[in-house]
Amino acid sequence: VGADGSIDKLKSRVCLRGDKQGELVDWDTWCPIAGFRALRIFLAFASQEKCRVFQLDFIGAFLQASARNRTFTTLPAEWAEYCPDMAEWFGKPLRLGKSLYGAVDAGRNWDEELDSWLQHPEQGFSRCPAEGSIYFKFVAGKFVFLLNAVDDLLYFSNDTGLRETFETTLKDRFDVDFLGQAHWYLQSRVSQNADFSIGLDQARYSSLILSRFLPSLSLTTISAEDRAKYSAPLPADYTATKEECASDSFEVLRLEGEFGFKYSSLIGMLIFLLNTAFLLQFSIRKLAKFMATPGRRHYEAAAHLLRYLRCNYLTLGLKYYPRLEDSPIYKLLSPLDDCPSNISDFPLMIFTDSSWQDCHDTSRSTGSYLIYLNGGLIDGASFVPSPVALSSAESEYNAAAHGVTGALHMRQLYQTLRDLDPDTPLTMPLFIDSSSAIAMSRNARDTRQTRHIRRRYHYVRHTVANGDAIPCKIPGDLNPADVGTKNLGATTLAVHQPVMHVDVLP
């Protein structure tokens, strides 16, 4: 794939029949691979440190790893006609000396090969315990960070000499292609700006979704009428409920033919889009509840979401900032009365929200949290926690508990990247739009409504008591976590969108 994401050339390779091999072995084949959460914090940290991110590709990575298990295969005898100089090797059992593509343990073999080299004392890298796809090396205030996804690796350093030394030693050991500054990673576009801010978007992937499911509609010529009609992700009156599911698979097939797409295929692709499309958390998560037997209302809502993506979301992405003061979230928080006066001293921030008993099928509440690093969005979720909340305050408190647990993991990762012990204290502002939930987080007083949740969701109280979080009140109409809990209209979305996303080139 080229630097702009286009197809550069087509390749073919001989692969082992891993499906046959899997019937015979029970090896542990799991290994850490970079995902979007690791990518987001990696880029956010690089921006904070004012570093350029570079990229390299291991050529035939699995073939560079030694086979660590006894694996035998046979090359077809008829291939001898095309490779006469190697005719003696065809049609007979061969033991693999290298890790062949297709083998069930190929990924693990390559990971161990690369890991053993990086963590050798001569190289001096350490593997991040909180995120196994990240490696780091510190030398007298200088550092190199790596993010690895099988054969595709990102890296940055605050010292040119240290970076070039890493490139030279890596080239001596592996067959590698250095690609310069990073532009594409995990099927997403990385934009590095002059001020060291970094953008991340899936605009090309969004276009792919639309060209597949709305092939007759233009992505460049969009009428004002369509923009107004599809100004929100879901219809204003849409409610996610299983009561409107299809009665059987035959009805699903009829709807599939009527609407022109397979519901599960669309939602599956949209779920991958959530790696950058935090604004669509609520709508996509709610529609994903009905993958098995979607009804007409669910199909109509999915078709509406597709057109919203075309009209209003196609060119939105995430952005990471070298200074918190440069970010929209800082401009949002600074005027608030309950915002800490020294807000610039808090790189990590948490926003949580909940919608009480909005699930018509279970009476459970929908919760949401967003986590920012230096003003850039690095993690978030929309979810339905198990307990049925007895009050809106309890609902908000449960959502805050989920946000805090997610943020504590991100804090461990962030502190490790700073060459500190993962449990080094770092206070995080926790923005909640419920005064009652904040009161519950600041004292241990039990009431009839809170006795049972103290045993289940005590994380917020402990985190606040330990000084790891400061609960702060944010007005409900300004809380960006609101996007993960409600079916919002265009006016409210217009308030939250600028603190979550930025416009990117199509």
Secondary structure, DSSP 8 states (H G I E B T S, - for coil): --TTS------------HHHHTTT-----------HHHHHHHHHHHHHTT---EEEEETTGGGGSB--S--EEE--GGGGGT-GGGGGGTTSEEE-SB--TT-TTHHHHHHHHHHHHHTSTTT--EE-TT-TTEEEEEETTEEEEEEEETTEEEEEES-HHHHHHHHHHHHHHS-EEEEEE--EETTEEEEE-TTS-EEEE-HHHHHHHHHHH-TTS-SS---HHHHHHT-SSS-TT----GGGS-SSHHHHHHHHHHHTS-HHHHHHHHHHHTTT-GGGHHHHHHHGGGSSS--HHHHHHHHHHHHHIIIIITTEEEEE-SSGGGSHHHHHHTT-TTS-TTGGG--EEEEEEEETT--TTT---EEEEEEEETTEEEEEEEE--SS--SSHHHHHHHHHHHHHHHHHHHHHHHHHHTTS-TT----EEEEES-HHHHHHHH-----TTTHHHHHH--HHHHHHHTTSEEEEE--GGG-GGGGGTS---HHHHHHHGGGT-EE---
